[in-house]
Amino acid sequence: MAIAFTFSVNAQIETPQSSPASKLEQRVGLTDVTLEYSRPGVKGRAIFGDLVPYDKLWRAGANKNTMVTFSDDVTIDGQTLKAGSYAIFVKPMKGSWEVFFYTDTNNWGNPQNWDDAKVAAKTTVKTYEVPFNVETYTIDVNQISNDGAASTPEPATHCQLPTLLAIS
């Protein structure tokens, strides 16, 4: 009596993502802030005004839309955001960016149908040129106190939200 066994192995090789995921957790005052986004690289390309056109909505990262989660109510430019998660979208313009906190976080990229009723807060911030290039898109919380500032350095562009968080 002969018994034959056949095994088929289908292995997937995991490789690094071209826009790796990033997660930043930071306590600002008494509020826990979590930022989740993917970090596209410049890779020799012109970004703002080209790959990311001016005056067009952008997901502020790559892949799934960028998300921020607040453990407590916060104030954005005088507007109260309830504790919870929000998608962050931006509209880069020459000299400034519009920043949108959007209540629908289940998008891959920009929403197919933008709904102004889902904009929980919106602010406009100035951009500044920086004297160096940043190869990989970065969002940072760089003032740790009762309020915080998030900044996004990019090649030749720096956008800062000076009083992003104020504890309500």
C-alpha positions, 0 to 999 in steps of 0.5 A: 500500500502506497500513500502519497502526500502533496503539499503546496506552499504559497508564501508571500514575501513581505517587502517594505511599503513605498510609503510606510505607515507611521503612528505618533502618540503624544500627550499634550497637556492632559490630552492624548493625541494619536496621529496615523498616516503614511509617509510618501517620499519625494524620490526626486519629484516636485511635490506641491504645485505638481504631484499634489496640485495647488488648490486641490484637496489632498489626504495629507499623506499616502494610502489611507487618509491621515487620521488624528484621535483626541482623548478629550475635547480640543479647540482648533482655531476657536472651533471645538472638536469633540474627543474622537477620531478625524481624518485630516485633509489639506488644500495646499496653496501658494503661501498657505494651506487649508486644513480640514478635520473630517468626521468620516475616517473610512476613506482611502484617499479623498472622499469620492463625494465631499460632504461639507456637513462632515467638516468638524473644523477648518483652519488656514495656516501660513506656509514657510520655505525651509532651507533644507529638503525633507525626503520623507513626509513628516507630521510632528507635534513640536510644542508640548504644553497645554496647547501644541503645534503640529507641523509638516516639513516638506521639501522647501515647505513648512506648514505649522498649526501654531495653536492646534490644540487647546484643552476645552 
